Amino acid sequence: MGANGRARAGPAPSIPPGRRRGRRARARGRGGAGRTPCPRRPGAVPGRAGREDAAGGLPRRATPPPPGLRAAERGRGGAARGDRGGGGAEADAAGRPAPVPRRADGAVCRLEPAAALRAGPPPVPPAHSPPLLALRRLAHATRVYGRDRVRFMESLVVGDIAELKPGQGTLTLLTNERGGIVDDLIVTNTSEDHLYVVSNAGCADKDLAIMRGRAAELQATGSDIHLEVSDNALLALQGPSMARVLQAGLSDDLAKLSFMNSITTTVFGVPGCRVTRCGYTGEDGVEISVPAGQAVELAERLLHVPEVWPAGLAARDSLRLEAGLCLYGNDIDETTTPAEAGLLWTLGKRRRTAMDFPGAAIIMAQVKEKPKRKRVGLTSVGPPIRPHMVILGPKGTPVGTVTSGCPSPSLGKNIAMGYVEAAHSRAGTALAVEVRKKQHPAVVTKMPFVPTQYYMAK
């Protein structure tokens, strides 16, 4: 489950003044007389957390400075980076940055990916990989109350919710009667006598409608269930330095908080925050559910820490792909089953036996007979692999489709995932991907592409 862009692979040569620019280049917002290559910092070591240092010839690009912070407060030095929306507006004669665009309610406008690509690197890069801060607004986080809350939740998802200890959560799948994946959820058994359910923002409305419908059915038979919707924001702080940075603003001991466990606490003076040790990056990190009215306040307090850099969906997307994690709407959807997606580990052992979740008959049949297609990882060189590209077998015939893909900043090569016919899913199988009507070699590769760094307390 988290809006800034990533630099293109390799520095582009400068273009002589007056040279005619193509329609495609102008559409991408790169108009002007020319472009100066962005060299990689000498001696830079690729870092999965900050991801601003690039590998294998990828130039180092960084996100713009945190909103509302002066250059001196950031400790980065150099001139101001300019207007967040304009991608490189210059500072005025006194050295003051151009005004930060704001909405009518005073909130800072979010930098769009294209602007982030044009923003360029900071004058002085950090000495190590910094933790990244991403902000996303949840349309709905749902609290489920009542003595029948576990039975209610297990009638919708494939996971073993009954086995969760207080404060423990799990990634699980909301399925339909055809065995398709309606959404992937994080369900936490809180220590406050309710389940805390987090949906993907794009699926929140349909998830809530399903939950309300099922709750009404059970309530009609006398079940004790009550749903409350919370319009919270979610701040994700991810990376190897996360624990040291966040611990300074907590009274609780993060060393005791394991992966997929959560606590309710005060974070840098903001009370009522739920801190869950998770995050869709493959790194050690937390997601902080914060009351919407204090989300900007907490984000600014975190961004006052010089080591914390803002990041968005594009940065997180390359991290989650390196970790081999599915993105709903790309890699999984209502036409995809857990068996096809390689997500059978989300099915609790007891639930497999009971077969009491939506689509159980179809899913368990695929467990026994093996699905006809499977999700696989791919690596390649040459042009980047992108979603919807055709995967070709050894004879050049289509055998599948790419669902996610990007250049890997950590590995210095292209990575992707997609679905192929089961006969071509074994690791090491040589395939090809059609890019711009040309075939480029690709190899089925085990995932995760980069080892994950989840934290397990001792």
C-alpha positions as CSV (number, residue, x, y, z in Angstrom):
1,M,0.0,0.0,0.0
2,G,1.7,5.7,-0.7
3,A,4.3,11.8,-5.8
4,N,7.6,12.7,-7.2
5,G,9.4,11.5,-10.3
6,R,12.7,9.7,-11.0
7,A,15.4,10.9,-13.4
8,R,15.7,9.3,-16.8
9,A,18.5,6.8,-17.3
10,G,21.7,8.4,-18.5
11,P,22.4,12.2,-18.9
12,A,21.0,13.6,-22.1
13,P,23.4,15.6,-24.3
14,S,23.0,19.4,-24.4
15,I,21.0,20.7,-27.4
16,P,22.5,23.6,-29.4
17,P,20.5,26.8,-29.2
18,G,17.9,27.2,-31.9
19,R,17.6,23.5,-32.7
20,R,14.1,22.5,-33.4
21,R,12.5,20.5,-30.6
22,G,10.3,17.5,-31.4
23,R,6.6,17.3,-30.4
24,R,7.3,14.5,-28.0
25,A,10.0,16.5,-26.2
26,R,7.8,19.6,-26.0
27,A,4.9,17.5,-24.6
28,R,7.2,16.3,-21.8
29,G,7.9,19.9,-20.8
30,R,11.5,20.0,-21.8
31,G,11.3,23.1,-24.0
32,G,14.1,25.6,-24.2
33,A,17.4,26.1,-25.9
34,G,19.1,23.2,-24.3
35,R,19.7,21.0,-21.3
36,T,22.7,20.6,-19.1
37,P,23.7,17.0,-18.3
38,C,23.3,16.1,-14.6
39,P,26.5,14.2,-13.7
40,R,26.5,11.6,-11.0
41,R,28.2,12.6,-7.8
42,P,31.8,11.1,-7.8
43,G,32.0,8.1,-5.5
44,A,28.3,7.9,-4.9
45,V,27.1,4.7,-3.5
46,P,23.6,3.6,-4.5
47,G,21.2,3.8,-1.5
48,R,17.8,2.1,-1.4
49,A,16.4,4.4,1.2
50,G,17.2,7.8,-0.3
51,R,17.3,6.6,-3.9
52,E,18.8,9.9,-5.0
53,D,22.2,8.3,-5.6
54,A,21.9,6.3,-8.8
55,A,23.5,3.1,-10.0
56,G,24.8,2.0,-13.3
57,G,24.9,5.4,-15.0
58,L,21.6,6.7,-13.7
59,P,22.1,10.4,-12.9
60,R,21.4,11.6,-9.4
61,R,18.1,13.4,-9.1
62,A,16.5,14.6,-5.9
63,T,13.1,15.9,-4.9
64,P,12.6,19.6,-4.1
65,P,13.2,20.9,-0.6
66,P,10.5,20.5,2.1
67,P,7.8,23.1,1.9
68,G,8.2,26.0,4.3
69,L,11.8,25.4,5.2
70,R,14.6,27.9,4.5
71,A,17.8,26.7,2.9
72,A,19.7,27.4,6.2
73,E,17.2,25.3,8.1
74,R,17.6,22.4,5.7
75,G,21.4,22.6,6.2
76,R,21.9,21.8,2.5
77,G,23.4,25.2,1.5
78,G,23.3,26.8,-2.0
79,A,20.7,28.9,-3.7
80,A,17.0,28.4,-3.5
81,R,15.5,25.7,-5.7
82,G,12.6,27.9,-6.8
83,D,8.9,27.4,-7.4
84,R,7.7,23.9,-6.7
85,G,5.2,24.0,-9.5
86,G,7.5,25.5,-12.1
87,G,10.4,23.1,-12.0
88,G,13.4,25.3,-11.7
89,A,12.2,28.9,-11.3
90,E,15.1,31.1,-10.2
91,A,15.4,33.0,-6.9
92,D,15.0,36.8,-6.8
93,A,17.9,39.3,-6.5
94,A,18.0,39.0,-2.7
95,G,18.3,35.2,-2.9
96,R,14.8,34.6,-1.8
97,P,13.0,31.6,-3.4
98,A,10.0,32.1,-5.6
99,P,6.7,31.8,-3.7
100,V,5.5,28.3,-3.0
101,P,2.1,27.8,-4.6
102,R,-0.7,27.1,-2.2
103,R,-4.3,26.1,-2.3
104,A,-7.1,28.3,-1.1
105,D,-7.0,26.6,2.3
106,G,-3.3,27.5,2.7
107,A,-1.9,24.0,2.1
108,V,1.2,23.7,0.0
109,C,0.4,22.4,-3.5
110,R,1.9,18.9,-4.1
111,L,4.8,18.8,-6.6
112,E,3.8,16.8,-9.7
113,P,6.2,14.1,-11.1
114,A,7.1,16.2,-14.2
115,A,8.2,19.1,-12.1
116,A,10.2,16.8,-9.8
117,L,12.1,15.5,-12.8
118,R,13.0,19.0,-13.9
119,A,13.9,20.2,-10.4
120,G,17.5,19.0,-10.4
121,P,19.8,17.9,-7.6
122,P,20.5,19.8,-4.4
123,P,23.8,21.7,-4.2
124,V,25.2,19.4,-1.5
125,P,24.0,15.8,-1.3
126,P,23.6,14.0,2.0
127,A,26.5,11.8,3.2
128,H,24.2,8.7,3.5
129,S,20.9,7.4,2.4
130,P,18.2,9.6,4.1
131,P,14.8,8.3,5.2
132,L,12.1,9.3,2.8
133,L,8.8,10.9,3.8
134,A,5.7,10.3,1.7
135,L,2.3,11.8,2.3
136,R,-1.0,10.3,1.1
137,R,-4.5,11.1,2.1
138,L,-6.7,8.1,2.8
139,A,-10.2,8.3,1.5
140,H,-11.2,5.8,4.2
141,A,-9.6,3.9,7.0
142,T,-12.3,1.9,8.7
143,R,-12.6,0.8,12.3
144,V,-14.7,-2.3,13.0
145,Y,-16.2,-2.7,16.4
146,G,-18.3,-5.4,18.1
147,R,-17.9,-8.9,19.5
148,D,-18.4,-10.4,15.9
149,R,-15.9,-8.1,14.3
150,V,-13.4,-11.0,13.5
151,R,-16.1,-13.2,12.0
152,F,-17.3,-10.3,9.9
153,M,-13.8,-9.5,8.6
154,E,-13.0,-13.2,7.8
155,S,-16.2,-13.4,5.8
156,L,-14.5,-10.9,3.4
157,V,-10.8,-11.6,3.4
158,V,-8.5,-14.7,3.1
159,G,-6.3,-14.0,6.1
160,D,-6.5,-15.5,9.6
161,I,-7.6,-12.5,11.5
162,A,-8.5,-14.5,14.6
163,E,-4.8,-15.3,15.2
164,L,-3.7,-11.7,15.3
165,K,-2.4,-10.6,18.7
166,P,-3.3,-7.1,20.1
167,G,-1.3,-4.6,18.1
168,Q,-0.5,-7.0,15.3
169,G,-1.6,-6.5,11.7
170,T,-1.4,-8.5,8.5
171,L,-1.6,-7.8,4.7
172,T,-4.6,-9.7,3.4
173,L,-6.8,-9.9,0.3
174,L,-10.4,-8.9,-0.2
175,T,-11.7,-11.4,-2.7
176,N,-14.8,-11.8,-4.8
177,E,-16.8,-15.0,-5.6
178,R,-14.8,-15.6,-8.7
179,G,-11.6,-15.7,-6.7
180,G,-10.5,-12.2,-8.0
181,I,-8.7,-9.7,-5.8
182,V,-10.9,-6.7,-5.0
183,D,-8.2,-5.0,-3.0
184,D,-5.2,-5.7,-0.7
185,L,-5.8,-4.5,2.8
186,I,-3.9,-4.1,6.1
187,V,-6.0,-5.3,8.9
188,T,-4.7,-4.6,12.5
189,N,-6.1,-6.1,15.7
190,T,-5.7,-3.0,17.8
191,S,-5.4,-3.1,21.6
192,E,-8.4,-0.7,21.8
193,D,-11.0,-3.4,21.0
194,H,-11.5,-2.8,17.3
195,L,-10.0,-3.8,14.0
196,Y,-8.3,-1.1,12.0
197,V,-8.6,-1.6,8.2
198,V,-6.6,0.4,5.7
199,S,-7.6,0.3,2.0
200,N,-5.8,1.5,-1.0
201,A,-7.1,5.0,-1.6
202,G,-8.3,4.2,-5.1
203,C,-10.4,1.3,-3.9
204,A,-11.7,2.8,-0.6
205,D,-15.2,3.6,-1.9
206,K,-15.9,0.2,-3.3
207,D,-14.3,-1.5,-0.2
208,L,-16.5,0.5,2.1
209,A,-19.6,-0.4,0.1
210,I,-18.8,-4.1,0.3
211,M,-18.0,-3.8,4.1
212,R,-21.3,-1.9,4.8
213,G,-23.3,-4.4,2.7
214,R,-21.8,-7.4,4.6
215,A,-22.2,-5.7,7.9
216,A,-25.9,-5.1,7.2
217,E,-26.4,-8.8,6.3
218,L,-24.9,-9.9,9.6
219,Q,-26.6,-7.3,11.7
220,A,-29.9,-8.6,10.3
221,T,-29.2,-12.0,11.8
222,G,-28.3,-10.5,15.2
223,S,-24.5,-10.1,14.9
224,D,-22.8,-7.3,16.8
225,I,-20.9,-5.2,14.3
226,H,-20.4,-1.5,14.0
227,L,-18.3,0.4,11.4
228,E,-16.7,3.8,11.8
229,V,-15.0,5.7,8.9
230,S,-11.9,7.8,9.7
231,D,-10.7,10.4,7.3
232,N,-7.1,10.3,8.4
233,A,-3.9,11.0,6.5
234,L,-1.0,8.6,6.2
235,L,2.6,9.6,6.5
236,A,5.2,7.0,5.5
237,L,8.7,7.4,6.8
238,Q,11.0,4.8,5.3
239,G,14.7,3.9,5.2
240,P,17.6,2.6,7.3
241,S,17.8,5.8,9.4
242,M,14.0,5.8,10.1
243,A,14.3,4.4,13.7
244,R,16.9,6.9,14.8
245,V,15.0,9.9,13.3
246,L,11.6,8.9,14.7
247,Q,12.8,7.8,18.1
248,A,13.7,11.4,18.9
249,G,10.0,12.3,18.7
250,L,8.6,9.3,20.6
251,S,8.4,8.2,24.2
252,D,7.8,4.6,23.2
253,D,10.8,2.3,22.4
254,L,10.8,1.6,18.6
255,A,13.2,-1.3,19.2
256,K,10.3,-3.2,20.7
257,L,8.0,-2.6,17.7
258,S,8.3,-5.4,15.1
259,F,7.3,-5.4,11.5
260,M,3.5,-5.3,11.0
261,N,2.9,-4.2,14.6
262,S,1.4,-0.9,15.7
263,I,1.0,1.4,18.7
264,T,-1.0,4.5,19.4
265,T,1.2,7.3,20.6
266,T,2.3,10.9,20.3
267,V,4.7,11.7,17.4
268,F,6.7,14.9,17.7
269,G,4.1,16.5,19.8
270,V,1.1,15.4,17.8
271,P,-1.2,13.1,19.8
272,G,-3.4,10.3,18.7
273,C,-1.2,8.9,16.0
274,R,-1.1,5.2,15.0
275,V,2.4,4.1,14.2
276,T,2.7,0.9,12.3
277,R,6.0,-0.7,11.4
278,C,5.4,-1.3,7.7
279,G,5.5,0.5,4.4
280,Y,5.4,-0.6,0.8
281,T,9.1,-0.1,0.0
282,G,10.8,-3.3,1.2
283,E,12.7,-1.1,3.7
284,D,12.4,-0.7,7.5
285,G,9.9,2.0,8.1
286,V,6.7,3.2,9.6
287,E,3.3,4.4,8.4
288,I,1.8,7.0,10.7
289,S,-1.9,7.4,10.6
290,V,-2.5,11.0,11.8
291,P,-5.7,13.1,12.2
292,A,-6.2,15.0,9.0
293,G,-6.2,18.4,10.7
294,Q,-2.7,17.8,12.0
295,A,-1.1,16.0,9.1
296,V,0.6,19.1,7.6
297,E,1.9,20.0,11.1
298,L,3.5,16.6,11.6
299,A,4.9,16.5,8.1
300,E,6.6,19.8,8.6
301,R,8.0,18.8,11.9
302,L,9.5,15.7,10.4
303,L,10.8,17.6,7.4
304,H,12.6,20.0,9.8
305,V,14.9,17.1,10.5
306,P,17.7,17.7,7.9
307,E,18.1,14.0,7.2
308,V,14.5,13.6,6.1
309,W,13.7,14.2,2.4
310,P,10.2,14.3,0.9
311,A,9.3,11.6,-1.7
312,G,6.3,10.5,-3.6
313,L,4.7,7.8,-5.6
314,A,7.4,7.5,-8.3
315,A,10.2,7.0,-5.7
316,R,8.1,4.6,-3.8
317,D,7.1,2.7,-6.9
318,S,10.6,1.8,-7.8
319,L,11.3,0.7,-4.2
320,R,8.2,-1.5,-4.1
321,L,9.1,-3.0,-7.5
322,E,12.6,-3.8,-6.4
323,A,11.0,-5.5,-3.3
324,G,8.7,-7.6,-5.6
325,L,5.5,-6.1,-4.2
326,C,2.3,-5.9,-6.2
327,L,0.6,-2.6,-7.0
328,Y,-3.2,-2.8,-7.1
329,G,-4.6,-2.0,-10.5
330,N,-1.3,-2.9,-12.2
331,D,-0.2,-6.3,-10.9
332,I,-3.4,-7.5,-9.2
333,D,-7.1,-6.7,-9.8
334,E,-10.5,-8.4,-9.8
335,T,-9.5,-10.7,-12.7
336,T,-6.4,-11.9,-10.8
337,T,-6.5,-14.7,-8.2
338,P,-4.1,-15.1,-5.3
339,A,-2.7,-18.3,-6.9
340,E,-1.9,-16.5,-10.2
341,A,-0.4,-13.6,-8.4
342,G,1.9,-15.7,-6.1
343,L,0.1,-14.5,-3.0
344,L,-1.0,-17.8,-1.5
345,W,1.0,-17.0,1.6
346,T,-1.8,-14.5,2.5
347,L,-4.2,-17.5,3.0
348,G,-4.2,-18.6,6.6
349,K,-3.8,-22.4,7.1
350,R,-7.1,-22.6,9.0
351,R,-8.9,-20.6,6.3
352,R,-7.6,-23.0,3.6
353,T,-9.2,-25.9,5.5
354,A,-12.5,-24.0,6.3
355,M,-12.8,-22.6,2.8
356,D,-15.1,-19.9,4.2
357,F,-13.9,-16.8,2.2
358,P,-15.2,-15.5,-1.1
359,G,-14.0,-17.4,-4.1
360,A,-12.5,-20.2,-1.9
361,A,-13.5,-23.0,-4.2
362,I,-11.9,-21.5,-7.3
363,I,-8.7,-20.4,-5.4
364,M,-8.2,-23.7,-3.7
365,A,-8.7,-25.6,-7.0
366,Q,-5.9,-23.5,-8.4
367,V,-3.7,-24.4,-5.4
368,K,-4.2,-28.1,-6.3
369,E,-4.1,-28.0,-10.1
370,K,-1.7,-25.0,-10.5
371,P,-2.9,-21.8,-12.3
372,K,-2.4,-21.5,-16.1
373,R,-0.5,-18.2,-15.7
374,K,1.8,-16.9,-13.1
375,R,3.3,-13.6,-12.0
376,V,7.0,-13.5,-12.6
377,G,9.9,-11.0,-12.2
378,L,11.9,-10.0,-15.3
379,T,15.3,-8.3,-15.8
380,S,16.6,-6.9,-19.0
381,V,19.1,-4.4,-20.6
382,G,18.3,-1.9,-23.2
383,P,15.1,0.2,-23.2
384,P,13.1,0.2,-20.0
385,I,10.2,-2.3,-19.7
386,R,6.9,-0.6,-19.1
387,P,3.4,-1.9,-18.3
388,H,1.3,-3.4,-21.1
389,M,4.3,-4.4,-23.2
390,V,4.0,-7.9,-24.7
391,I,6.2,-10.7,-23.3
392,L,7.4,-13.1,-26.0
393,G,8.4,-16.8,-25.7
394,P,11.5,-18.5,-27.2
395,K,9.7,-18.8,-30.6
396,G,8.7,-15.1,-30.7
397,T,5.0,-15.7,-29.9
398,P,3.2,-13.8,-27.1
399,V,3.2,-15.6,-23.8
400,G,2.3,-12.8,-21.4
401,T,2.1,-9.1,-20.5
402,V,4.1,-6.7,-18.4
403,T,2.2,-5.2,-15.5
404,S,5.0,-3.0,-13.8
405,G,8.4,-2.0,-14.9
406,C,11.2,0.6,-14.4
407,P,14.9,1.0,-14.4
408,S,16.2,-0.2,-11.0
409,P,18.3,2.6,-9.4
410,S,19.9,0.0,-7.0
411,L,20.8,-2.7,-9.7
412,G,21.5,-0.5,-12.7
413,K,19.3,-2.6,-15.0
414,N,15.7,-2.8,-16.0
415,I,13.3,-4.7,-13.8
416,A,9.7,-5.6,-14.3
417,M,6.9,-8.0,-13.3
418,G,4.1,-9.5,-15.4
419,Y,2.1,-12.6,-16.1
420,V,3.2,-15.4,-18.3
421,E,2.0,-18.8,-19.2
422,A,3.0,-21.3,-16.5
423,A,5.3,-23.2,-18.8
424,H,7.5,-20.1,-19.1
425,S,7.5,-19.1,-15.4
426,R,10.6,-20.9,-14.2
427,A,13.4,-18.6,-13.0
428,G,16.2,-18.4,-15.6
429,T,13.9,-18.8,-18.6
430,A,15.0,-16.7,-21.5
431,L,12.2,-14.6,-22.9
432,A,11.9,-11.3,-24.8
433,V,9.9,-8.1,-24.4
434,E,8.5,-6.1,-27.3
435,V,9.6,-2.4,-26.9
436,R,8.6,-0.1,-29.7
437,K,8.0,-3.0,-32.1
438,K,11.5,-4.4,-31.4
439,Q,12.4,-7.5,-29.4
440,H,14.7,-7.2,-26.4
441,P,16.0,-10.1,-24.4
442,A,14.6,-10.6,-20.8
443,V,15.1,-13.3,-18.2
444,V,12.7,-14.6,-15.6
445,T,14.2,-13.6,-12.3
446,K,13.3,-14.5,-8.7
447,M,11.8,-11.8,-6.5
448,P,12.5,-9.7,-4.6
449,F,15.1,-8.2,-6.9
450,V,16.7,-6.4,-3.9
451,P,16.6,-8.1,-0.5
452,T,14.1,-6.6,1.9
453,Q,15.0,-5.0,5.2
454,Y,12.0,-5.6,7.4
455,Y,12.6,-5.2,11.2
456,M,11.9,-8.1,13.6
457,A,12.3,-7.2,17.2
458,K,14.3,-9.6,19.3
